[in-house]
Amino acid sequence: MTVQKFLAIAFLIFLLGIGILYNGVNRIPFRNNGNHEHHQSTLSTGAILLSNMSTTSENKKGADGNEKI
Amino acid sequence: MKKYKLLSWIAVSISLFLLILPILVPICDGLTKAGSPMTCHYTYQAEFIITLIAVIVSAALLVLRTNEARLLAGFIIILLAISSILLPQSWAIGICENGSCLKTTFFLTIGASLLAVTGAGIVWTTWDSSKES
């Protein structure tokens, strides 16, 4: 194979590679695009709210155990 | 000459392996809270272009006839391999701290190191044969 022929093929392969990159064929698809939504948590919102509230009240307390003003 | 051909084929194989590495060992497939891709996505997009060039330069080793051209191609392979090792570093583009991309980067570092060694081997072999002629 001549260098000229190789360069022509290499350029075509490069363009093909850029096309692959553009279409995202070079990697696995993202989890949450299109119809593949993230798995929804079954944890009820009330439980999450209670857990958040208890964390916040603990954070409010100072080192001496008294609540900060 | 036999050694040179062998090293060239090894370089082509390693480059092809690095090109398809994100499919064999997938990187993070989730999105950030903002909905944009993670850092590792951009790193491996850049890696794809670098390894694509590495494939072309490695294949060129099989076509090139003069020692100077072969030396240059081997040297460029070393530079490309070093670049692909450096891209996942945090001061370059970076990867996620606890993502599956860490595993991909592990194999990438091994593959790119082997490619750099192969490139050095090509430079060494060609250097010797150019001295003889």
N, CA and C atoms of all chains as a GROMACS GRO file, in nm:
protein
  606
    1MET      N    1   0.085  -0.120   0.000
    1MET     CA    2   0.000   0.000   0.000
    1MET      C    3   0.088   0.126   0.000
    2THR      N    4   0.052   0.221  -0.080
    2THR     CA    5   0.130   0.346  -0.085
    2THR      C    6   0.088   0.437   0.030
    3VAL      N    7   0.175   0.532   0.062
    3VAL     CA    8   0.146   0.625   0.172
    3VAL      C    9   0.025   0.712   0.136
    4GLN      N   10   0.015   0.750   0.011
    4GLN     CA   11  -0.097   0.835  -0.034
    4GLN      C   12  -0.231   0.765  -0.011
    5LYS      N   13  -0.234   0.639  -0.048
    5LYS     CA   14  -0.357   0.560  -0.031
    5LYS      C   15  -0.389   0.544   0.118
    6PHE      N   16  -0.283   0.520   0.196
    6PHE     CA   17  -0.301   0.504   0.339
    6PHE      C   18  -0.358   0.632   0.402
    7LEU      N   19  -0.303   0.747   0.360
    7LEU     CA   20  -0.351   0.875   0.414
    7LEU      C   21  -0.499   0.897   0.385
    8ALA      N   22  -0.540   0.862   0.263
    8ALA     CA   23  -0.681   0.878   0.224
    8ALA      C   24  -0.770   0.790   0.312
    9ILE      N   25  -0.728   0.664   0.332
    9ILE     CA   26  -0.807   0.571   0.416
    9ILE      C   27  -0.807   0.619   0.562
   10ALA      N   28  -0.689   0.666   0.608
   10ALA     CA   29  -0.677   0.712   0.747
   10ALA      C   30  -0.768   0.832   0.772
   11PHE      N   31  -0.777   0.921   0.675
   11PHE     CA   32  -0.864   1.039   0.691
   11PHE      C   33  -1.010   0.996   0.697
   12LEU      N   34  -1.047   0.900   0.614
   12LEU     CA   35  -1.185   0.849   0.616
   12LEU      C   36  -1.216   0.782   0.750
   13ILE      N   37  -1.118   0.706   0.801
   13ILE     CA   38  -1.136   0.640   0.931
   13ILE      C   39  -1.150   0.745   1.042
   14PHE      N   40  -1.071   0.851   1.031
   14PHE     CA   41  -1.078   0.959   1.130
   14PHE      C   42  -1.217   1.024   1.129
   15LEU      N   43  -1.268   1.052   1.009
   15LEU     CA   44  -1.402   1.111   0.996
   15LEU      C   45  -1.508   1.016   1.051
   16LEU      N   46  -1.491   0.888   1.024
   16LEU     CA   47  -1.584   0.786   1.075
   16LEU      C   48  -1.581   0.785   1.228
   17GLY      N   49  -1.461   0.797   1.283
   17GLY     CA   50  -1.443   0.802   1.429
   17GLY      C   51  -1.512   0.922   1.490
   18ILE      N   52  -1.500   1.037   1.425
   18ILE     CA   53  -1.566   1.159   1.474
   18ILE      C   54  -1.719   1.140   1.470
   19GLY      N   55  -1.766   1.074   1.365
   19GLY     CA   56  -1.910   1.043   1.355
   19GLY      C   57  -1.956   0.953   1.468
   20ILE      N   58  -1.874   0.854   1.498
   20ILE     CA   59  -1.903   0.761   1.609
   20ILE      C   60  -1.908   0.838   1.741
   21LEU      N   61  -1.812   0.928   1.758
   21LEU     CA   62  -1.804   1.010   1.880
   21LEU      C   63  -1.927   1.098   1.893
   22TYR      N   64  -1.969   1.156   1.781
   22TYR     CA   65  -2.085   1.247   1.779
   22TYR      C   66  -2.214   1.172   1.817
   23ASN      N   67  -2.225   1.050   1.766
   23ASN     CA   68  -2.346   0.971   1.793
   23ASN      C   69  -2.341   0.895   1.926
   24GLY      N   70  -2.228   0.900   1.993
   24GLY     CA   71  -2.215   0.835   2.124
   24GLY      C   72  -2.207   0.684   2.118
   25VAL      N   73  -2.162   0.630   2.003
   25VAL     CA   74  -2.151   0.484   1.989
   25VAL      C   75  -2.028   0.432   2.064
   26ASN      N   76  -1.933   0.521   2.090
   26ASN     CA   77  -1.807   0.480   2.153
   26ASN      C   78  -1.823   0.448   2.302
   27ARG      N   79  -1.939   0.473   2.359
   27ARG     CA   80  -1.960   0.450   2.502
   27ARG      C   81  -2.101   0.395   2.525
   28ILE      N   82  -2.122   0.344   2.645
   28ILE     CA   83  -2.257   0.294   2.677
   28ILE      C   84  -2.350   0.414   2.697
   29PRO      N   85  -2.480   0.400   2.664
   29PRO     CA   86  -2.570   0.515   2.676
   29PRO      C   87  -2.593   0.559   2.820
   30PHE      N   88  -2.633   0.683   2.838
   30PHE     CA   89  -2.661   0.734   2.972
   30PHE      C   90  -2.783   0.662   3.029
   31ARG      N   91  -2.783   0.650   3.161
   31ARG     CA   92  -2.889   0.575   3.228
   31ARG      C   93  -3.023   0.647   3.220
   32ASN      N   94  -3.022   0.779   3.236
   32ASN     CA   95  -3.151   0.848   3.243
   32ASN      C   96  -3.174   0.943   3.126
   33ASN      N   97  -3.160   0.889   3.004
   33ASN     CA   98  -3.206   0.967   2.891
   33ASN      C   99  -3.316   0.889   2.820
   34GLY      N  100  -3.406   0.958   2.758
   34GLY     CA  101  -3.515   0.893   2.689
   34GLY      C  102  -3.608   0.822   2.784
   35ASN      N  103  -3.631   0.692   2.758
   35ASN     CA  104  -3.726   0.617   2.839
   35ASN      C  105  -3.665   0.554   2.963
   36HIS      N  106  -3.532   0.564   2.974
   36HIS     CA  107  -3.465   0.500   3.088
   36HIS      C  108  -3.450   0.600   3.202
   37GLU      N  109  -3.558   0.619   3.275
   37GLU     CA  110  -3.555   0.712   3.387
   37GLU      C  111  -3.485   0.647   3.506
   38HIS      N  112  -3.437   0.731   3.597
   38HIS     CA  113  -3.377   0.679   3.719
   38HIS      C  114  -3.480   0.601   3.800
   39HIS      N  115  -3.435   0.500   3.870
   39HIS     CA  116  -3.525   0.423   3.955
   39HIS      C  117  -3.577   0.513   4.067
   40GLN      N  118  -3.708   0.516   4.085
   40GLN     CA  119  -3.767   0.601   4.188
   40GLN      C  120  -3.761   0.530   4.322
   41SER      N  121  -3.725   0.604   4.424
   41SER     CA  122  -3.717   0.546   4.557
   41SER      C  123  -3.857   0.513   4.610
   42THR      N  124  -3.871   0.400   4.680
   42THR     CA  125  -4.001   0.362   4.734
   42THR      C  126  -4.022   0.424   4.873
   43LEU      N  127  -3.920   0.488   4.924
   43LEU     CA  128  -3.928   0.549   5.056
   43LEU      C  129  -4.032   0.662   5.052
   44SER      N  130  -4.124   0.660   5.149
   44SER     CA  131  -4.232   0.761   5.146
   44SER      C  132  -4.175   0.898   5.182
   45THR      N  133  -4.235   1.001   5.130
   45THR     CA  134  -4.185   1.137   5.154
   45THR      C  135  -4.194   1.173   5.300
   46GLY      N  136  -4.296   1.118   5.373
   46GLY     CA  137  -4.311   1.148   5.515
   46GLY      C  138  -4.192   1.100   5.595
   47ALA      N  139  -4.144   0.981   5.561
   47ALA     CA  140  -4.029   0.924   5.632
   47ALA      C  141  -3.904   1.009   5.608
   48ILE      N  142  -3.888   1.054   5.484
   48ILE     CA  143  -3.772   1.137   5.450
   48ILE      C  144  -3.779   1.268   5.528
   49LEU      N  145  -3.899   1.326   5.534
   49LEU     CA  146  -3.920   1.454   5.603
   49LEU      C  147  -3.886   1.441   5.751
   50LEU      N  148  -3.934   1.331   5.814
   50LEU     CA  149  -3.906   1.308   5.956
   50LEU      C  150  -3.756   1.293   5.979
   51SER      N  151  -3.692   1.218   5.893
   51SER     CA  152  -3.548   1.196   5.906
   51SER      C  153  -3.472   1.327   5.893
   52ASN      N  154  -3.513   1.412   5.800
   52ASN     CA  155  -3.449   1.542   5.780
   52ASN      C  156  -3.469   1.632   5.901
   53MET      N  157  -3.589   1.626   5.957
   53MET     CA  158  -3.620   1.710   6.072
   53MET      C  159  -3.535   1.673   6.191
   54SER      N  160  -3.520   1.543   6.214
   54SER     CA  161  -3.440   1.499   6.330
   54SER      C  162  -3.294   1.538   6.312
   55THR      N  163  -3.242   1.530   6.191
   55THR     CA  164  -3.104   1.568   6.162
   55THR      C  165  -3.086   1.718   6.187
   56THR      N  166  -3.182   1.798   6.144
   56THR     CA  167  -3.172   1.943   6.158
   56THR      C  168  -3.175   1.982   6.304
   57SER      N  169  -3.260   1.918   6.384
   57SER     CA  170  -3.269   1.955   6.525
   57SER      C  171  -3.141   1.915   6.598
   58GLU      N  172  -3.078   1.805   6.555
   58GLU     CA  173  -2.951   1.765   6.617
   58GLU      C  174  -2.842   1.864   6.585
   59ASN      N  175  -2.842   1.913   6.462
   59ASN     CA  176  -2.741   2.010   6.419
   59ASN      C  177  -2.756   2.143   6.492
   60LYS      N  178  -2.880   2.174   6.527
   60LYS     CA  179  -2.906   2.302   6.594
   60LYS      C  180  -2.846   2.305   6.733
   61LYS      N  181  -2.837   2.185   6.797
   61LYS     CA  182  -2.785   2.180   6.934
   61LYS      C  183  -2.634   2.205   6.933
   62GLY      N  184  -2.589   2.280   7.033
   62GLY     CA  185  -2.446   2.310   7.044
   62GLY      C  186  -2.372   2.198   7.111
   63ALA      N  187  -2.244   2.226   7.146
   63ALA     CA  188  -2.160   2.124   7.209
   63ALA      C  189  -2.209   2.092   7.350
   64ASP      N  190  -2.271   2.189   7.418
   64ASP     CA  191  -2.320   2.167   7.554
   64ASP      C  192  -2.458   2.101   7.557
   65GLY      N  193  -2.513   2.071   7.441
   65GLY     CA  194  -2.643   2.006   7.435
   65GLY      C  195  -2.759   2.103   7.427
   66ASN      N  196  -2.731   2.232   7.452
   66ASN     CA  197  -2.838   2.333   7.444
   66ASN      C  198  -2.859   2.375   7.300
   67GLU      N  199  -2.981   2.414   7.272
   67GLU     CA  200  -3.009   2.460   7.136
   67GLU      C  201  -2.948   2.597   7.112
   68LYS      N  202  -2.896   2.615   6.988
   68LYS     CA  203  -2.838   2.745   6.953
   68LYS      C  204  -2.951   2.842   6.922
   69ILE      N  205  -2.930   2.969   6.957
   69ILE     CA  206  -3.033   3.070   6.928
   69ILE      C  207  -3.003   3.135   6.793
   70MET      N  208   1.421  -0.613   1.146
   70MET     CA  209   1.300  -0.582   1.068
   70MET      C  210   1.179  -0.662   1.121
   71LYS      N  211   1.206  -0.787   1.158
   71LYS     CA  212   1.100  -0.872   1.211
   71LYS      C  213   1.046  -0.815   1.343
   72LYS      N  214   1.142  -0.765   1.424
   72LYS     CA  215   1.109  -0.705   1.553
   72LYS      C  216   1.021  -0.581   1.533
   73TYR      N  217   1.057  -0.503   1.431
   73TYR     CA  218   0.983  -0.380   1.401
   73TYR      C  219   0.838  -0.412   1.363
   74LYS      N  220   0.819  -0.512   1.279
   74LYS     CA  221   0.683  -0.552   1.236
   74LYS      C  222   0.601  -0.598   1.356
   75LEU      N  223   0.667  -0.678   1.440
   75LEU     CA  224   0.598  -0.729   1.559
   75LEU      C  225   0.554  -0.615   1.650
   76LEU      N  226   0.647  -0.521   1.673
   76LEU     CA  227   0.615  -0.406   1.759
   76LEU      C  228   0.503  -0.321   1.699
   77SER      N  229   0.504  -0.308   1.567
   77SER     CA  230   0.399  -0.230   1.498
   77SER      C  231   0.262  -0.294   1.519
   78TRP      N  232   0.256  -0.425   1.503
   78TRP     CA  233   0.128  -0.496   1.522
   78TRP      C  234   0.082  -0.488   1.667
   79ILE      N  235   0.179  -0.495   1.760
   79ILE     CA  236   0.144  -0.482   1.903
   79ILE      C  237   0.085  -0.342   1.928
   80ALA      N  238   0.148  -0.239   1.869
   80ALA     CA  239   0.100  -0.100   1.886
   80ALA      C  240  -0.042  -0.085   1.830
   81VAL      N  241  -0.068  -0.146   1.715
   81VAL     CA  242  -0.202  -0.140   1.654
   81VAL      C  243  -0.304  -0.208   1.747
   82SER      N  244  -0.266  -0.325   1.799
   82SER     CA  245  -0.358  -0.400   1.887
   82SER      C  246  -0.390  -0.323   2.014
   83ILE      N  247  -0.285  -0.267   2.077
   83ILE     CA  248  -0.307  -0.192   2.203
   83ILE      C  249  -0.394  -0.068   2.175
   84SER      N  250  -0.366   0.001   2.064
   84SER     CA  251  -0.444   0.121   2.031
   84SER      C  252  -0.591   0.086   2.010
   85LEU      N  253  -0.616  -0.025   1.940
   85LEU     CA  254  -0.754  -0.068   1.918
   85LEU      C  255  -0.822  -0.105   2.050
   86PHE      N  256  -0.745  -0.170   2.138
   86PHE     CA  257  -0.798  -0.206   2.270
   86PHE      C  258  -0.837  -0.080   2.348
   87LEU      N  259  -0.750   0.022   2.343
   87LEU     CA  260  -0.778   0.147   2.415
   87LEU      C  261  -0.899   0.219   2.354
   88LEU      N  262  -0.916   0.203   2.223
   88LEU     CA  263  -1.029   0.268   2.154
   88LEU      C  264  -1.163   0.212   2.201
   89ILE      N  265  -1.168   0.081   2.221
   89ILE     CA  266  -1.297   0.018   2.261
   89ILE      C  267  -1.306  -0.005   2.413
   90LEU      N  268  -1.207   0.044   2.486
   90LEU     CA  269  -1.206   0.022   2.632
   90LEU      C  270  -1.332   0.071   2.703
   91PRO      N  271  -1.386   0.194   2.672
   91PRO     CA  272  -1.507   0.238   2.742
   91PRO      C  273  -1.630   0.150   2.715
   92ILE      N  274  -1.624   0.066   2.612
   92ILE     CA  275  -1.736  -0.027   2.588
   92ILE      C  276  -1.712  -0.156   2.669
   93LEU      N  277  -1.586  -0.200   2.673
   93LEU     CA  278  -1.552  -0.322   2.748
   93LEU      C  279  -1.563  -0.300   2.899
   94VAL      N  280  -1.506  -0.189   2.945
   94VAL     CA  281  -1.513  -0.152   3.088
   94VAL      C  282  -1.585  -0.017   3.094
   95PRO      N  283  -1.718  -0.018   3.110
   95PRO     CA  284  -1.792   0.109   3.098
   95PRO      C  285  -1.758   0.211   3.206
   96ILE      N  286  -1.765   0.338   3.165
   96ILE     CA  287  -1.748   0.448   3.260
   96ILE      C  288  -1.885   0.479   3.321
   97CYS      N  289  -1.893   0.581   3.406
   97CYS     CA  290  -2.020   0.616   3.471
   97CYS      C  291  -2.126   0.649   3.366
   98ASP      N  292  -2.247   0.593   3.384
   98ASP     CA  293  -2.353   0.619   3.286
   98ASP      C  294  -2.463   0.710   3.342
   99GLY      N  295  -2.440   0.762   3.460
   99GLY     CA  296  -2.539   0.854   3.519
   99GLY      C  297  -2.511   0.998   3.481
  100LEU      N  298  -2.603   1.085   3.517
  100LEU     CA  299  -2.586   1.228   3.493
  100LEU      C  300  -2.577   1.300   3.628
  101THR      N  301  -2.526   1.422   3.626
  101THR     CA  302  -2.519   1.500   3.750
  101THR      C  303  -2.659   1.551   3.785
  102LYS      N  304  -2.671   1.614   3.903
  102LYS     CA  305  -2.802   1.666   3.944
  102LYS      C  306  -2.852   1.772   3.845
  103ALA      N  307  -2.758   1.842   3.786
  103ALA     CA  308  -2.795   1.946   3.689
  103ALA      C  309  -2.838   1.887   3.554
  104GLY      N  310  -2.817   1.755   3.539
  104GLY     CA  311  -2.856   1.689   3.414
  104GLY      C  312  -2.745   1.682   3.310
  105SER      N  313  -2.628   1.733   3.345
  105SER     CA  314  -2.516   1.729   3.250
  105SER      C  315  -2.431   1.604   3.275
  106PRO      N  316  -2.356   1.559   3.175
  106PRO     CA  317  -2.270   1.441   3.196
  106PRO      C  318  -2.159   1.468   3.296
  107MET      N  319  -2.109   1.361   3.356
  107MET     CA  320  -2.003   1.376   3.456
  107MET      C  321  -1.870   1.406   3.389
  108THR      N  322  -1.771   1.439   3.470
  108THR     CA  323  -1.638   1.476   3.418
  108THR      C  324  -1.577   1.364   3.334
  109CYS      N  325  -1.598   1.238   3.382
  109CYS     CA  326  -1.535   1.126   3.314
  109CYS      C  327  -1.586   1.111   3.169
  110HIS      N  328  -1.706   1.156   3.144
  110HIS     CA  329  -1.761   1.150   3.008
  110HIS      C  330  -1.672   1.231   2.913
  111TYR      N  331  -1.640   1.352   2.956
  111TYR     CA  332  -1.559   1.441   2.871
  111TYR      C  333  -1.416   1.387   2.856
  112THR      N  334  -1.364   1.330   2.966
  112THR     CA  335  -1.230   1.271   2.961
  112THR      C  336  -1.224   1.161   2.856
  113TYR      N  337  -1.324   1.074   2.858
  113TYR     CA  338  -1.321   0.960   2.766
  113TYR      C  339  -1.363   0.996   2.624
  114GLN      N  340  -1.429   1.111   2.606
  114GLN     CA  341  -1.452   1.162   2.470
  114GLN      C  342  -1.317   1.205   2.412
  115ALA      N  343  -1.240   1.275   2.495
  115ALA     CA  344  -1.106   1.319   2.453
  115ALA      C  345  -1.014   1.199   2.430
  116GLU      N  346  -1.027   1.098   2.519
  116GLU     CA  347  -0.947   0.976   2.507
  116GLU      C  348  -0.975   0.907   2.373
  117PHE      N  349  -1.102   0.911   2.332
  117PHE     CA  350  -1.140   0.845   2.207
  117PHE      C  351  -1.065   0.907   2.089
  118ILE      N  352  -1.059   1.041   2.086
  118ILE     CA  353  -0.989   1.108   1.975
  118ILE      C  354  -0.840   1.074   1.979
  119ILE      N  355  -0.782   1.077   2.099
  119ILE     CA  356  -0.638   1.047   2.111
  119ILE      C  357  -0.608   0.904   2.068
  120THR      N  358  -0.690   0.810   2.112
  120THR     CA  359  -0.663   0.670   2.076
  120THR      C  360  -0.693   0.644   1.927
  121LEU      N  361  -0.788   0.720   1.872
  121LEU     CA  362  -0.815   0.708   1.729
  121LEU      C  363  -0.691   0.750   1.648
  122ILE      N  364  -0.629   0.860   1.691
  122ILE     CA  365  -0.505   0.906   1.625
  122ILE      C  366  -0.394   0.802   1.648
  123ALA      N  367  -0.391   0.744   1.769
  123ALA     CA  368  -0.290   0.641   1.798
  123ALA      C  369  -0.307   0.519   1.706
  124VAL      N  370  -0.432   0.483   1.677
  124VAL     CA  371  -0.459   0.370   1.585
  124VAL      C  372  -0.404   0.404   1.446
  125ILE      N  373  -0.433   0.526   1.399
  125ILE     CA  374  -0.389   0.566   1.265
  125ILE      C  375  -0.237   0.570   1.257
  126VAL      N  376  -0.173   0.629   1.359
  126VAL     CA  377  -0.026   0.640   1.358
  126VAL      C  378   0.037   0.500   1.369
  127SER      N  379  -0.022   0.414   1.453
  127SER     CA  380   0.030   0.276   1.466
  127SER      C  381   0.017   0.201   1.334
  128ALA      N  382  -0.097   0.218   1.267
  128ALA     CA  383  -0.116   0.151   1.137
  128ALA      C  384  -0.019   0.207   1.033
  129ALA      N  385   0.013   0.335   1.047
  129ALA     CA  386   0.108   0.398   0.954
  129ALA      C  387   0.247   0.334   0.962
  130LEU      N  388   0.280   0.280   1.079
  130LEU     CA  389   0.410   0.213   1.097
  130LEU      C  390   0.428   0.098   0.998
  131LEU      N  391   0.314   0.036   0.961
  131LEU     CA  392   0.319  -0.078   0.868
  131LEU      C  393   0.336  -0.035   0.723
  132VAL      N  394   0.312   0.095   0.698
  132VAL     CA  395   0.317   0.146   0.561
  132VAL      C  396   0.447   0.224   0.536
  133LEU      N  397   0.494   0.293   0.640
  133LEU     CA  398   0.612   0.380   0.624
  133LEU      C  399   0.737   0.299   0.591
  134ARG      N  400   0.820   0.356   0.504
  134ARG     CA  401   0.939   0.284   0.458
  134ARG      C  402   1.070   0.342   0.511
  135THR      N  403   1.076   0.476   0.525
  135THR     CA  404   1.203   0.536   0.567
  135THR      C  405   1.217   0.530   0.720
  136ASN      N  406   1.341   0.527   0.765
  136ASN     CA  407   1.368   0.520   0.909
  136ASN      C  408   1.325   0.646   0.982
  137GLU      N  409   1.342   0.761   0.916
  137GLU     CA  410   1.305   0.889   0.978
  137GLU      C  411   1.155   0.893   1.009
  138ALA      N  412   1.078   0.852   0.910
  138ALA     CA  413   0.931   0.852   0.926
  138ALA      C  414   0.890   0.754   1.036
  139ARG      N  415   0.955   0.640   1.040
  139ARG     CA  416   0.923   0.539   1.143
  139ARG      C  417   0.959   0.590   1.283
  140LEU      N  418   1.074   0.659   1.291
  140LEU     CA  419   1.117   0.718   1.418
  140LEU      C  420   1.014   0.818   1.467
  141LEU      N  421   0.972   0.905   1.376
  141LEU     CA  422   0.874   1.008   1.410
  141LEU      C  423   0.742   0.945   1.455
  142ALA      N  424   0.697   0.844   1.382
  142ALA     CA  425   0.571   0.777   1.417
  142ALA      C  426   0.580   0.712   1.556
  143GLY      N  427   0.692   0.646   1.583
  143GLY     CA  428   0.713   0.584   1.715
  143GLY      C  429   0.713   0.688   1.826
  144PHE      N  430   0.776   0.802   1.797
  144PHE     CA  431   0.784   0.910   1.895
  144PHE      C  432   0.644   0.968   1.923
  145ILE      N  433   0.566   0.986   1.815
  145ILE     CA  434   0.429   1.040   1.831
  145ILE      C  435   0.343   0.942   1.911
  146ILE      N  436   0.365   0.812   1.891
  146ILE     CA  437   0.290   0.712   1.969
  146ILE      C  438   0.321   0.726   2.118
  147ILE      N  439   0.448   0.750   2.150
  147ILE     CA  440   0.485   0.770   2.292
  147ILE      C  441   0.411   0.892   2.348
  148LEU      N  442   0.412   1.002   2.272
  148LEU     CA  443   0.346   1.125   2.319
  148LEU      C  444   0.195   1.104   2.337
  149LEU      N  445   0.133   1.033   2.243
  149LEU     CA  446  -0.011   1.006   2.253
  149LEU      C  447  -0.043   0.920   2.374
  150ALA      N  448   0.043   0.820   2.398
  150ALA     CA  449   0.022   0.730   2.513
  150ALA      C  450   0.033   0.810   2.644
  151ILE      N  451   0.133   0.898   2.652
  151ILE     CA  452   0.149   0.979   2.773
  151ILE      C  453   0.028   1.071   2.791
  152SER      N  454  -0.019   1.130   2.681
  152SER     CA  455  -0.137   1.219   2.689
  152SER      C  456  -0.258   1.145   2.740
  153SER      N  457  -0.277   1.021   2.691
  153SER     CA  458  -0.396   0.946   2.736
  153SER      C  459  -0.385   0.905   2.882
  154ILE      N  460  -0.263   0.893   2.934
  154ILE     CA  461  -0.248   0.863   3.077
  154ILE      C  462  -0.280   0.990   3.159
  155LEU      N  463  -0.241   1.105   3.105
  155LEU     CA  464  -0.254   1.230   3.180
  155LEU      C  465  -0.397   1.286   3.181
  156LEU      N  466  -0.476   1.260   3.078
  156LEU     CA  467  -0.611   1.319   3.071
  156LEU      C  468  -0.699   1.290   3.193
  157PRO      N  469  -0.700   1.167   3.249
  157PRO     CA  470  -0.786   1.145   3.367
  157PRO      C  471  -0.735   1.211   3.496
  158GLN      N  472  -0.617   1.272   3.493
  158GLN     CA  473  -0.566   1.339   3.615
  158GLN      C  474  -0.655   1.459   3.646
  159SER      N  475  -0.668   1.488   3.775
  159SER     CA  476  -0.760   1.596   3.817
  159SER      C  477  -0.717   1.732   3.765
  160TRP      N  478  -0.587   1.752   3.743
  160TRP     CA  479  -0.540   1.882   3.692
  160TRP      C  480  -0.555   1.893   3.541
  161ALA      N  481  -0.592   1.782   3.475
  161ALA     CA  482  -0.620   1.787   3.331
  161ALA      C  483  -0.772   1.796   3.312
  162ILE      N  484  -0.839   1.686   3.282
  162ILE     CA  485  -0.987   1.690   3.276
  162ILE      C  486  -1.045   1.623   3.401
  163GLY      N  487  -0.993   1.506   3.436
  163GLY     CA  488  -1.033   1.441   3.559
  163GLY      C  489  -1.140   1.334   3.541
  164ILE      N  490  -1.160   1.257   3.647
  164ILE     CA  491  -1.266   1.154   3.650
  164ILE      C  492  -1.342   1.168   3.782
  165CYS      N  493  -1.449   1.088   3.798
  165CYS     CA  494  -1.528   1.094   3.921
  165CYS      C  495  -1.446   1.034   4.036
  166GLU      N  496  -1.480   1.074   4.158
  166GLU     CA  497  -1.403   1.025   4.274
  166GLU      C  498  -1.435   0.880   4.308
  167ASN      N  499  -1.562   0.843   4.296
  167ASN     CA  500  -1.602   0.707   4.335
  167ASN      C  501  -1.679   0.634   4.225
  168GLY      N  502  -1.660   0.669   4.103
  168GLY     CA  503  -1.737   0.609   3.994
  168GLY      C  504  -1.673   0.485   3.937
  169SER      N  505  -1.745   0.422   3.844
  169SER     CA  506  -1.692   0.302   3.779
  169SER      C  507  -1.582   0.339   3.681
  170CYS      N  508  -1.569   0.470   3.653
  170CYS     CA  509  -1.463   0.515   3.562
  170CYS      C  510  -1.324   0.494   3.621
  171LEU      N  511  -1.317   0.474   3.752
  171LEU     CA  512  -1.186   0.446   3.816
  171LEU      C  513  -1.129   0.315   3.761
  172LYS      N  514  -1.219   0.216   3.741
  172LYS     CA  515  -1.178   0.086   3.688
  172LYS      C  516  -1.131   0.101   3.542
  173THR      N  517  -1.207   0.179   3.466
  173THR     CA  518  -1.170   0.203   3.327
  173THR      C  519  -1.033   0.270   3.320
  174THR      N  520  -1.013   0.367   3.408
  174THR     CA  521  -0.886   0.442   3.409
  174THR      C  522  -0.770   0.351   3.447
  175PHE      N  523  -0.796   0.254   3.535
  175PHE     CA  524  -0.693   0.157   3.575
  175PHE      C  525  -0.644   0.080   3.451
  176PHE      N  526  -0.740   0.028   3.372
  176PHE     CA  527  -0.702  -0.047   3.251
  176PHE      C  528  -0.644   0.045   3.144
  177LEU      N  529  -0.694   0.168   3.140
  177LEU     CA  530  -0.642   0.265   3.043
  177LEU      C  531  -0.495   0.296   3.073
  178THR      N  532  -0.464   0.314   3.202
  178THR     CA  533  -0.326   0.345   3.241
  178THR      C  534  -0.233   0.230   3.205
  179ILE      N  535  -0.277   0.107   3.230
  179ILE     CA  536  -0.194  -0.010   3.196
  179ILE      C  537  -0.174  -0.017   3.044
  180GLY      N  538  -0.284  -0.006   2.969
  180GLY     CA  539  -0.277  -0.014   2.823
  180GLY      C  540  -0.192   0.095   2.762
  181ALA      N  541  -0.213   0.219   2.810
  181ALA     CA  542  -0.137   0.332   2.756
  181ALA      C  543   0.012   0.321   2.792
  182SER      N  544   0.041   0.269   2.911
  182SER     CA  545   0.181   0.249   2.950
  182SER      C  546   0.247   0.148   2.856
  183LEU      N  547   0.174   0.040   2.826
  183LEU     CA  548   0.228  -0.061   2.733
  183LEU      C  549   0.249  -0.001   2.594
  184LEU      N  550   0.155   0.088   2.554
  184LEU     CA  551   0.167   0.152   2.424
  184LEU      C  552   0.291   0.243   2.420
  185ALA      N  553   0.314   0.314   2.531
  185ALA     CA  554   0.432   0.401   2.540
  185ALA      C  555   0.560   0.318   2.531
  186VAL      N  556   0.561   0.203   2.600
  186VAL     CA  557   0.678   0.114   2.597
  186VAL      C  558   0.698   0.061   2.454
  187THR      N  559   0.588   0.023   2.388
  187THR     CA  560   0.597  -0.026   2.250
  187THR      C  561   0.651   0.082   2.157
  188GLY      N  562   0.600   0.206   2.177
  188GLY     CA  563   0.650   0.320   2.098
  188GLY      C  564   0.799   0.341   2.118
  189ALA      N  565   0.841   0.329   2.246
  189ALA     CA  566   0.984   0.341   2.278
  189ALA      C  567   1.064   0.229   2.210
  190GLY      N  568   1.005   0.110   2.208
  190GLY     CA  569   1.069  -0.004   2.142
  190GLY      C  570   1.086   0.020   1.992
  191ILE      N  571   0.984   0.080   1.932
  191ILE     CA  572   0.991   0.111   1.787
  191ILE      C  573   1.102   0.214   1.761
  192VAL      N  574   1.104   0.318   1.847
  192VAL     CA  575   1.209   0.420   1.833
  192VAL      C  576   1.347   0.356   1.848
  193TRP      N  577   1.361   0.271   1.947
  193TRP     CA  578   1.489   0.203   1.975
  193TRP      C  579   1.533   0.118   1.855
  194THR      N  580   1.440   0.037   1.804
  194THR     CA  581   1.470  -0.054   1.692
  194THR      C  582   1.509   0.025   1.566
  195THR      N  583   1.430   0.130   1.539
  195THR     CA  584   1.455   0.210   1.419
  195THR      C  585   1.585   0.288   1.431
  196TRP      N  586   1.611   0.336   1.553
  196TRP     CA  587   1.734   0.412   1.580
  196TRP      C  588   1.855   0.325   1.548
  197ASP      N  589   1.850   0.202   1.598
  197ASP     CA  590   1.961   0.107   1.577
  197ASP      C  591   1.980   0.079   1.428
  198SER      N  592   1.869   0.052   1.358
  198SER     CA  593   1.881   0.017   1.216
  198SER      C  594   1.924   0.138   1.132
  199SER      N  595   1.888   0.260   1.175
  199SER     CA  596   1.931   0.379   1.100
  199SER      C  597   2.080   0.405   1.121
  200LYS      N  598   2.133   0.364   1.236
  200LYS     CA  599   2.277   0.379   1.263
  200LYS      C  600   2.358   0.283   1.176
  201GLU      N  601   2.301   0.162   1.160
  201GLU     CA  602   2.370   0.057   1.082
  201GLU      C  603   2.379   0.096   0.935
  202SER      N  604   2.269   0.155   0.882
  202SER     CA  605   2.267   0.187   0.738
  202SER      C  606   2.344   0.316   0.706
   0.00000   0.00000   0.00000
